[in-house]
Amino acid sequence: MDINRIIRVDMSTGSVSEEEAPERYRLLGGRALTAQMLLDETDARVHPLAPDARLFIAPGLLGGTSVTTSGRTSFGFKSPLTGGTKEANVGGQLGHRLARLGVKAIVVSGASQDGWQRLDIDKDGARLSSADDLGGKSNYELHRELVGEAVNSRAAATIGPAGEHRMASASVAVTDPEGRPTRHAARGGPGAVMGAKGLKAIVVSDEGAPRVVPGERKDAFRQEGVKFSKVVLDDPRTHNLSKTGTAGVVKFVNRENVQSMPTRNHRKGSWELADGISGQEIDRLGQERGGKMLPCMAGCIIKCAILYNDAAGQHVTTALEFETIALLGSNCEIGPADAVAELDRMCDDIGLDTIEVGNAIGVAMEAGVLSWGDFEGAKGLLEEIREGTPLGRIVGNGTAHVAKTYGIDRVPVVKGQGLPAWEPRTLKGMGITYSTSPQGADHTAGMVTARGATPETLMKQSRHEQLVMMAIDSVGVCQFSNALPGDMATFISNRFDLDYEDEQVLKMARAGIEAEREFNRRAGFDSSDDRLPGWLHEEALELPDGPSIFDIDYELVDKVWAE
């Protein structure tokens, strides 16, 4: 089965059309495809929320297949946060459903002239219809209504109130395997772009659709899938993730010689109460309350999603991840785990990027809007966002917006996007990634956690990891599978009946990053945007072997993509 349908949705006219993907897109999927289509079809100078801006949604090259974790989906767009290219990558059930319907990409343009709309896609085609009855609803209610008991064949991608208000930190909620809206295309504001187009929901049903079966090499494809699954299952990193999820790193990064637990708007790198929000504590509570580890998509064998219940055993969230714990927790000095889980639930329901809004609340606390550790005040700010009040719009439009509004000059952003938890003053390779990724401060662009390496080595590692992550996001597997270029090349070869080498995987990845960089160049970016905030060079974190700042020479940083 070929996955070559491009569905085009013109929200201005209400028309939906289909076309066959051009041959040049055949070996592009996920992030590489959305990056190239964004460059090909969108004027980089357009306002991100204007009708002429476009939203691209694409499963990966391996979407719909039996390869473990291969159901991820890319949302590509011009970001209302950064003003440049952005891809938000998400798990959940959407990617496999689209691929099984033969959909390579959805392109959404224009803006509805007739209220809220929904897009339904199934084996009979794609169609727009009125969704005024869905307006104002939050994500948990939406997914109960749109997916409900049909979770085995249906998935939704929806915006909550933050997206309706076109807030720059708004996410798109995607259905998880239990029918809940806990998987989010979050970073960069895709929910605002979808909201600006008047598209409240996308509902995809693959009931009756054929399975994605590779061509003549289907036996080799299946055998490679079994082999790869065994490698993933035998990996000690998988064992750790399957027990405590990404939250399991809290104790490690909170140590005095690492200090990558952002605290008090990134002023410190550790928090004395971090044990109360650690993966080990969450695991202990889970054993008492019926919590468990779940896959975030069908076919995932890693199972790193934490199902978190309250003291009465009632579901709170299924996505209590390290970044959320760090930015909504220690960064705002909010704990224990129950408090952070409740904030996470609210963000999922309203439709918010927990990294961006955690940074935004931290800056608001620095400005004196709230006191540090004010859990009830933080809940109140999220409710202000839900209601779209003036204060809610300030916070919901992101970290830089809050800082500008309140006159705060210590702003934890790169290219307008809030810093993740991984600390660039001690994990200096992350600082190189934040600086040089076309997408700004995004830890998933290329993780480099080595310590003690030379600046030259860190520069090369950042470049390599950014290329590998572009490839991973393009084939549509999870980064926690730790797929290597050789793994991806073998799958692509057997999937498409050709001989593909690992060097070609990296070449495809480099072309994708160059498409993102070219879009940014056309949007007005230059090397001066590839810089960290000045305070990261000046405010030292005190480590046992001395103070640590980000001190990598920018002449070296600028070589990441120059070489």
C-alpha positions as CSV (number, residue, x, y, z in Angstrom):
1,M,0.0,0.0,0.0
2,D,1.4,3.4,-1.0
3,I,1.1,6.3,1.5
4,N,0.9,9.1,-1.1
5,R,-2.4,11.0,-0.5
6,I,-2.0,14.7,0.3
7,I,-5.2,16.1,1.7
8,R,-5.6,19.9,1.2
9,V,-8.1,21.8,3.3
10,D,-8.9,25.4,2.4
11,M,-10.7,26.7,5.5
12,S,-11.6,30.0,3.7
13,T,-13.7,28.3,1.0
14,G,-14.6,25.1,2.9
15,S,-13.2,23.0,0.2
16,V,-11.3,19.7,0.6
17,S,-9.3,18.1,-2.2
18,E,-6.8,15.3,-2.6
19,E,-3.7,14.9,-4.8
20,E,-0.9,12.4,-5.2
21,A,2.3,13.3,-3.5
22,P,5.0,14.3,-6.0
23,E,7.9,11.9,-6.5
24,R,10.4,14.2,-4.8
25,Y,8.5,13.6,-1.5
26,R,8.5,9.8,-1.8
27,L,11.3,9.3,0.8
28,L,10.3,12.2,3.0
29,G,8.0,11.8,6.0
30,G,7.3,13.4,9.3
31,R,9.5,16.4,10.1
32,A,11.6,16.3,6.9
33,L,8.4,16.4,4.9
34,T,6.7,19.2,6.9
35,A,9.9,21.2,6.8
36,Q,10.2,21.0,3.0
37,M,6.5,21.6,2.4
38,L,6.6,24.6,4.7
39,L,9.5,26.0,2.7
40,D,7.9,25.2,-0.6
41,E,4.5,26.6,0.1
42,T,4.6,29.3,2.8
43,D,6.0,32.8,2.5
44,A,8.4,33.0,5.4
45,R,7.4,36.6,6.0
46,V,3.8,35.8,6.6
47,H,2.2,36.3,10.0
48,P,2.0,32.9,11.7
49,L,-1.7,33.3,12.4
50,A,-2.7,34.8,9.0
51,P,-4.9,32.9,6.6
52,D,-1.9,32.6,4.2
53,A,0.1,30.7,6.8
54,R,-0.2,26.9,6.5
55,L,-0.3,24.0,8.9
56,F,1.2,20.7,7.7
57,I,0.5,17.4,9.5
58,A,2.4,14.2,8.5
59,P,3.0,10.7,9.8
60,G,6.5,9.3,9.5
61,L,7.9,7.1,6.7
62,L,7.2,4.0,8.8
63,G,3.7,5.1,10.0
64,G,1.1,2.4,10.0
65,T,3.7,-0.4,10.0
66,S,4.5,-3.0,12.7
67,V,7.8,-1.3,13.7
68,T,7.6,-0.5,17.4
69,T,7.0,3.2,18.3
70,S,6.5,4.1,14.6
71,G,3.2,6.0,15.0
72,R,4.5,9.5,15.7
73,T,3.2,12.5,13.9
74,S,4.8,15.8,12.9
75,F,2.9,19.2,12.9
76,G,4.9,21.7,10.9
77,F,4.2,25.5,10.8
78,K,5.6,29.0,11.2
79,S,5.7,29.5,14.9
80,P,3.9,32.3,16.6
81,L,6.5,32.0,19.4
82,T,9.7,32.1,17.4
83,G,8.6,33.7,14.1
84,G,10.5,30.9,12.4
85,T,10.1,27.2,11.3
86,K,8.7,24.8,13.9
87,E,7.9,21.1,14.1
88,A,5.9,19.7,17.0
89,N,6.2,15.9,17.3
90,V,3.6,13.8,19.1
91,G,2.8,10.2,19.9
92,G,-0.7,8.9,20.4
93,Q,-3.0,7.2,17.8
94,L,-3.1,9.8,15.0
95,G,0.0,8.8,13.0
96,H,-0.9,5.2,12.5
97,R,-4.5,6.0,11.6
98,L,-3.5,8.5,9.0
99,A,-0.9,6.2,7.4
100,R,-3.4,3.3,7.3
101,L,-5.6,5.5,5.2
102,G,-2.7,6.2,2.9
103,V,-2.4,9.9,4.0
104,K,1.1,11.3,3.6
105,A,0.2,14.8,4.7
106,I,-2.6,17.1,5.5
107,V,-2.2,20.8,4.5
108,V,-4.5,23.3,6.1
109,S,-4.7,26.8,4.7
110,G,-7.0,29.8,4.9
111,A,-9.3,30.7,7.8
112,S,-12.9,29.7,8.4
113,Q,-15.5,32.4,7.5
114,D,-18.3,30.3,9.1
115,G,-17.5,29.5,12.7
116,W,-15.6,26.5,14.1
117,Q,-15.1,23.5,11.8
118,R,-14.1,19.9,12.1
119,L,-12.3,17.7,9.6
120,D,-13.2,14.0,9.4
121,I,-11.0,11.6,7.5
122,D,-11.9,7.9,6.9
123,K,-11.8,5.3,4.2
124,D,-14.5,7.2,2.3
125,G,-12.5,10.4,2.1
126,A,-12.1,13.7,3.9
127,R,-14.8,16.4,4.6
128,L,-15.3,19.6,6.6
129,S,-18.4,20.2,8.7
130,S,-19.6,22.7,11.2
131,A,-18.2,22.3,14.7
132,D,-19.9,25.2,16.5
133,D,-21.2,22.7,19.0
134,L,-17.6,21.9,20.0
135,G,-16.6,25.6,20.5
136,G,-15.5,26.4,24.0
137,K,-15.0,22.8,25.0
138,S,-11.9,21.6,26.6
139,N,-9.8,18.6,25.5
140,Y,-11.0,15.9,27.9
141,E,-14.6,16.6,27.0
142,L,-13.8,16.7,23.3
143,H,-12.0,13.4,23.2
144,R,-14.8,11.7,25.2
145,E,-17.3,13.0,22.6
146,L,-15.2,12.5,19.5
147,V,-13.5,9.2,20.2
148,G,-15.3,7.7,23.1
149,E,-15.6,3.9,22.9
150,A,-14.2,3.8,19.4
151,V,-10.6,4.2,20.6
152,N,-9.5,1.1,18.7
153,S,-10.3,2.7,15.3
154,R,-10.5,6.4,15.9
155,A,-8.2,9.2,17.0
156,A,-8.7,13.0,17.3
157,A,-6.4,16.0,17.2
158,T,-8.1,18.9,19.0
159,I,-7.5,22.4,20.4
160,G,-8.7,23.5,23.8
161,P,-9.5,27.0,25.0
162,A,-5.9,28.2,24.6
163,G,-5.9,27.3,20.9
164,E,-9.3,29.0,20.5
165,H,-7.8,32.1,22.0
166,R,-4.8,31.8,19.6
167,M,-2.3,31.8,22.4
168,A,1.3,31.2,21.4
169,S,1.8,28.4,23.9
170,A,-1.2,26.5,22.7
171,S,-0.8,22.8,21.9
172,V,-2.8,20.3,19.9
173,A,-4.1,17.3,21.9
174,V,-3.9,13.9,20.3
175,T,-5.7,10.8,21.6
176,D,-3.7,8.3,23.6
177,P,-4.4,4.5,23.5
178,E,-6.9,4.9,26.3
179,G,-8.9,7.6,24.5
180,R,-7.6,10.5,26.6
181,P,-6.0,13.8,25.3
182,T,-2.7,13.3,27.0
183,R,-0.4,13.4,24.0
184,H,0.4,16.9,22.7
185,A,2.0,18.4,19.7
186,A,3.1,21.2,22.1
187,R,6.1,23.2,21.3
188,G,6.0,26.4,19.3
189,G,2.2,27.1,19.3
190,P,0.6,24.7,16.8
191,G,-2.7,25.0,18.7
192,A,-2.7,28.8,18.0
193,V,-2.2,28.1,14.3
194,M,-5.0,25.6,14.2
195,G,-7.2,27.9,16.2
196,A,-6.5,30.8,13.8
197,K,-7.8,28.7,11.0
198,G,-11.0,27.9,12.8
199,L,-10.3,24.2,12.9
200,K,-11.4,22.9,16.2
201,A,-10.9,19.2,15.6
202,I,-9.5,16.6,13.2
203,V,-11.1,13.1,13.6
204,V,-9.5,10.1,11.9
205,S,-11.1,6.7,11.7
206,D,-9.2,3.8,10.0
207,E,-12.0,1.3,10.4
208,G,-12.1,-0.9,7.4
209,A,-8.9,0.5,6.0
210,P,-6.2,-1.9,4.8
211,R,-3.1,-2.4,6.8
212,V,0.2,-1.0,5.6
213,V,2.2,-3.9,4.2
214,P,5.6,-3.4,2.7
215,G,6.3,-4.5,-0.9
216,E,8.4,-7.4,-2.1
217,R,10.7,-7.4,0.9
218,K,7.9,-7.8,3.5
219,D,9.5,-10.8,5.1
220,A,12.8,-9.0,5.5
221,F,10.9,-6.0,6.9
222,R,9.1,-8.2,9.5
223,Q,12.3,-10.0,10.5
224,E,14.1,-6.7,11.0
225,G,11.2,-5.4,13.1
226,V,11.4,-8.4,15.4
227,K,15.2,-7.9,15.7
228,F,14.8,-4.3,16.4
229,S,12.2,-4.9,19.1
230,K,14.5,-7.3,20.9
231,V,17.3,-4.7,20.9
232,V,14.9,-2.1,22.3
233,L,13.6,-4.4,25.0
234,D,17.1,-5.5,26.0
235,D,18.4,-1.9,26.3
236,P,18.9,-0.9,30.0
237,R,17.5,2.5,29.2
238,T,14.2,0.9,28.2
239,H,14.1,-0.9,31.5
240,N,14.4,2.4,33.4
241,L,11.8,4.1,31.2
242,S,9.4,1.3,31.7
243,K,9.6,1.7,35.5
244,T,9.7,5.4,36.1
245,G,9.4,7.1,32.7
246,T,11.3,10.2,32.0
247,A,10.6,11.3,35.6
248,G,13.2,8.8,36.6
249,V,16.1,11.2,35.8
250,V,15.0,13.8,38.5
251,K,17.3,12.4,41.2
252,F,20.2,12.3,38.8
253,V,19.9,15.8,37.3
254,N,19.3,17.3,40.8
255,R,22.7,16.2,42.0
256,E,25.2,19.0,42.9
257,N,27.6,18.0,40.2
258,V,24.9,18.0,37.4
259,Q,22.4,20.7,38.5
260,S,20.0,20.4,35.6
261,M,16.8,20.8,37.7
262,P,15.7,24.4,36.9
263,T,14.6,26.1,40.0
264,R,13.2,29.6,40.6
265,N,13.2,30.7,37.0
266,H,16.4,28.8,36.2
267,R,18.4,30.7,38.9
268,K,19.4,27.5,40.5
269,G,20.1,24.0,39.1
270,S,18.8,22.0,42.0
271,W,15.9,22.0,44.4
272,E,15.9,20.7,48.0
273,L,12.4,19.2,47.6
274,A,13.0,17.5,44.3
275,D,12.7,14.0,45.8
276,G,9.0,14.7,46.3
277,I,8.5,15.1,42.5
278,S,10.9,12.3,41.4
279,G,10.1,9.3,39.4
280,Q,10.9,7.1,42.3
281,E,8.3,8.9,44.5
282,I,5.8,8.8,41.6
283,D,6.4,5.0,41.3
284,R,5.9,4.6,45.1
285,L,2.6,6.5,44.9
286,G,1.6,4.5,41.9
287,Q,2.0,1.2,43.7
288,E,-0.4,2.5,46.4
289,R,-2.9,4.1,44.0
290,G,-3.1,1.7,41.1
291,G,-0.8,3.7,38.8
292,K,1.0,1.9,36.0
293,M,3.2,2.4,33.0
294,L,1.5,2.6,29.6
295,P,2.5,3.0,25.9
296,C,1.7,6.4,24.4
297,M,0.8,4.8,21.1
298,A,-0.3,1.4,19.7
299,G,2.7,-0.9,19.2
300,C,5.0,0.7,21.7
301,I,7.0,-1.8,23.8
302,I,8.8,0.8,25.9
303,K,5.8,2.0,27.9
304,C,7.2,5.1,29.5
305,A,3.9,7.0,30.0
306,I,3.1,7.3,33.6
307,L,-0.6,6.8,34.5
308,Y,-0.9,8.9,37.6
309,N,-3.9,8.5,40.0
310,D,-4.9,10.6,43.0
311,A,-5.2,9.4,46.5
312,A,-8.7,8.0,45.8
313,G,-7.4,6.0,42.8
314,Q,-8.9,8.3,40.2
315,H,-7.1,9.2,37.0
316,V,-5.3,12.6,36.9
317,T,-2.9,12.4,34.0
318,T,-1.0,10.0,31.8
319,A,1.9,12.2,30.8
320,L,3.8,13.2,33.9
321,E,7.1,13.6,32.2
322,F,10.5,15.1,33.3
323,E,10.1,18.4,31.4
324,T,6.7,19.0,32.9
325,I,7.8,18.1,36.4
326,A,10.8,20.4,36.1
327,L,9.2,23.5,34.5
328,L,5.8,23.4,36.4
329,G,7.4,21.9,39.5
330,S,10.9,22.9,40.6
331,N,11.2,25.9,38.3
332,C,8.2,27.4,40.1
333,E,9.1,25.7,43.4
334,I,5.8,23.8,43.3
335,G,5.4,20.4,44.8
336,P,4.7,17.6,45.7
337,A,3.9,15.3,42.8
338,D,0.1,15.6,43.3
339,A,0.3,19.3,42.8
340,V,2.4,19.0,39.6
341,A,0.1,16.3,38.3
342,E,-2.9,18.5,38.8
343,L,-1.3,21.3,36.8
344,D,-0.3,18.9,34.1
345,R,-3.9,17.7,33.9
346,M,-5.1,21.3,33.5
347,C,-2.6,22.0,30.8
348,D,-3.7,18.9,28.8
349,D,-7.4,20.0,29.2
350,I,-6.8,23.7,28.3
351,G,-4.3,22.7,25.5
352,L,-0.9,24.2,26.6
353,D,2.7,23.4,26.2
354,T,3.8,22.6,29.8
355,I,7.4,23.7,29.1
356,E,6.4,27.1,27.7
357,V,3.7,27.8,30.3
358,G,6.0,26.6,33.2
359,N,8.6,29.1,32.0
360,A,6.0,31.8,31.6
361,I,4.7,31.2,35.2
362,G,8.2,31.3,36.5
363,V,8.8,34.7,34.9
364,A,5.5,35.9,36.3
365,M,6.6,34.8,39.7
366,E,9.9,36.7,39.2
367,A,7.8,39.7,38.3
368,G,5.8,39.4,41.6
369,V,2.5,38.3,40.0
370,L,2.7,35.3,42.3
371,S,4.9,34.1,45.1
372,W,7.3,31.3,44.5
373,G,5.7,28.0,45.3
374,D,2.1,29.4,45.0
375,F,0.3,26.3,43.7
376,E,-3.2,27.7,44.0
377,G,-2.0,30.9,42.3
378,A,-0.6,28.8,39.4
379,K,-3.9,27.0,39.1
380,G,-5.6,30.4,39.0
381,L,-3.3,31.6,36.2
382,L,-4.2,28.5,34.2
383,E,-7.9,29.2,34.7
384,E,-7.3,32.8,33.5
385,I,-5.8,31.2,30.3
386,R,-8.8,29.0,30.0
387,E,-11.1,32.0,30.2
388,G,-9.0,34.2,28.0
389,T,-8.8,37.1,30.4
390,P,-6.2,39.8,29.9
391,L,-3.9,38.2,32.5
392,G,-4.5,34.8,31.0
393,R,-3.6,36.1,27.5
394,I,-0.3,37.6,28.8
395,V,0.7,34.2,30.4
396,G,-0.7,32.1,27.6
397,N,1.3,33.9,25.0
398,G,4.5,32.6,26.4
399,T,7.7,33.3,28.3
400,A,9.0,36.2,26.3
401,H,5.6,37.9,26.2
402,V,5.3,37.8,30.1
403,A,8.8,39.2,30.4
404,K,8.1,42.0,28.0
405,T,4.8,42.9,29.7
406,Y,6.3,43.1,33.2
407,G,9.7,44.5,32.2
408,I,11.8,41.5,33.1
409,D,15.1,41.4,31.3
410,R,16.2,37.9,32.5
411,V,14.3,35.9,29.9
412,P,14.8,32.1,29.6
413,V,14.2,31.8,25.9
414,V,16.1,31.1,22.6
415,K,14.5,32.3,19.4
416,G,11.5,33.3,21.6
417,Q,10.9,29.7,22.9
418,G,11.2,28.8,26.6
419,L,14.2,26.8,27.8
420,P,13.7,23.1,28.5
421,A,15.0,21.6,31.7
422,W,18.4,20.5,30.4
423,E,20.8,23.1,31.8
424,P,23.2,24.6,29.2
425,R,25.6,25.9,31.9
426,T,26.5,22.4,33.0
427,L,25.4,20.3,30.0
428,K,27.1,22.7,27.5
429,G,26.3,20.6,24.5
430,M,22.6,21.3,25.1
431,G,23.5,25.0,24.9
432,I,25.0,24.4,21.5
433,T,21.8,22.6,20.4
434,Y,19.5,25.3,21.7
435,S,21.6,27.9,19.9
436,T,21.9,26.2,16.6
437,S,18.7,24.3,16.2
438,P,16.4,26.2,13.6
439,Q,13.6,25.6,16.2
440,G,15.2,27.4,19.1
441,A,15.3,26.0,22.6
442,D,14.0,22.5,22.1
443,H,15.8,19.6,23.9
444,T,14.3,17.1,21.4
445,A,16.2,18.7,18.6
446,G,19.4,17.0,19.7
447,M,20.3,15.7,23.2
448,V,23.9,16.1,24.2
449,T,24.4,15.3,27.9
450,A,28.1,14.6,27.9
451,R,30.2,16.3,30.5
452,G,33.9,17.0,30.5
453,A,34.2,16.8,26.7
454,T,36.1,19.4,24.7
455,P,34.1,22.2,23.1
456,E,35.0,20.8,19.6
457,T,33.7,17.4,20.6
458,L,30.5,18.9,22.0
459,M,30.0,20.9,18.8
460,K,30.3,17.8,16.6
461,Q,28.1,15.8,19.0
462,S,25.4,18.4,18.8
463,R,25.5,18.4,15.0
464,H,25.3,14.6,14.8
465,E,22.5,14.4,17.4
466,Q,20.5,17.0,15.6
467,L,20.9,15.1,12.3
468,V,19.8,11.8,14.0
469,M,16.8,13.5,15.6
470,M,15.7,14.9,12.3
471,A,15.9,11.4,10.9
472,I,14.0,9.9,13.8
473,D,11.3,12.5,13.6
474,S,11.1,11.9,9.8
475,V,10.7,8.1,9.9
476,G,8.3,8.5,12.7
477,V,9.8,6.5,15.5
478,C,10.3,7.5,19.1
479,Q,13.7,8.9,20.2
480,F,13.6,6.4,23.1
481,S,13.9,3.5,20.7
482,N,17.4,4.8,20.1
483,A,17.2,3.9,16.5
484,L,20.5,4.4,14.6
485,P,20.9,5.6,11.0
486,G,21.6,2.0,10.0
487,D,18.4,0.8,11.6
488,M,16.4,3.4,9.8
489,A,18.2,2.7,6.5
490,T,17.3,-1.0,6.7
491,F,13.7,-0.3,7.4
492,I,13.4,2.2,4.6
493,S,15.1,-0.2,2.2
494,N,12.7,-3.0,3.0
495,R,9.7,-0.8,3.2
496,F,10.3,0.8,-0.2
497,D,12.1,-2.0,-2.1
498,L,15.3,-0.2,-2.6
499,D,18.9,-0.1,-1.3
500,Y,19.2,2.8,1.2
501,E,22.4,3.4,3.2
502,D,22.9,5.1,6.6
503,E,24.7,7.9,4.8
504,Q,21.6,8.6,2.8
505,V,19.6,8.8,6.0
506,L,21.9,11.5,7.3
507,K,21.9,13.2,4.0
508,M,18.1,13.3,4.1
509,A,18.3,14.7,7.6
510,R,20.8,17.4,6.6
511,A,18.5,18.4,3.7
512,G,15.6,18.7,6.2
513,I,17.6,20.9,8.6
514,E,18.8,23.0,5.7
515,A,15.1,23.5,4.6
516,E,14.4,24.7,8.1
517,R,17.4,27.0,8.2
518,E,16.5,28.4,4.8
519,F,13.0,29.2,5.9
520,N,14.4,31.0,8.9
521,R,16.8,32.9,6.7
522,R,13.9,34.1,4.5
523,A,12.0,35.1,7.7
524,G,14.9,37.4,8.7
525,F,17.0,35.2,11.0
526,D,20.8,35.3,11.0
527,S,23.7,34.0,13.2
528,S,22.9,36.6,15.8
529,D,19.7,34.6,16.6
530,D,21.9,31.5,17.3
531,R,22.7,32.8,20.8
532,L,21.8,32.0,24.4
533,P,20.5,34.7,26.8
534,G,23.3,36.7,28.2
535,W,22.7,35.7,31.8
536,L,23.7,32.1,31.0
537,H,27.2,33.5,30.4
538,E,27.3,35.5,33.6
539,E,25.3,33.8,36.3
540,A,27.3,30.7,37.4
541,L,26.0,27.6,38.9
542,E,28.2,26.4,41.8
543,L,29.4,22.9,41.2
544,P,31.8,20.9,43.5
545,D,34.7,21.7,41.1
546,G,33.9,25.3,40.7
547,P,31.4,27.8,39.1
548,S,30.0,26.9,35.7
549,I,28.7,29.1,33.0
550,F,28.0,28.6,29.3
551,D,31.4,29.6,27.9
552,I,31.6,27.9,24.5
553,D,33.0,30.4,22.0
554,Y,30.3,31.4,19.5
555,E,32.9,31.1,16.7
556,L,32.8,27.4,17.3
557,V,29.0,27.3,17.7
558,D,28.7,28.9,14.3
559,K,30.6,26.0,12.8
560,V,27.8,23.5,13.5
561,W,26.1,24.1,10.2
562,A,28.9,25.9,8.4
563,E,31.0,22.7,8.1
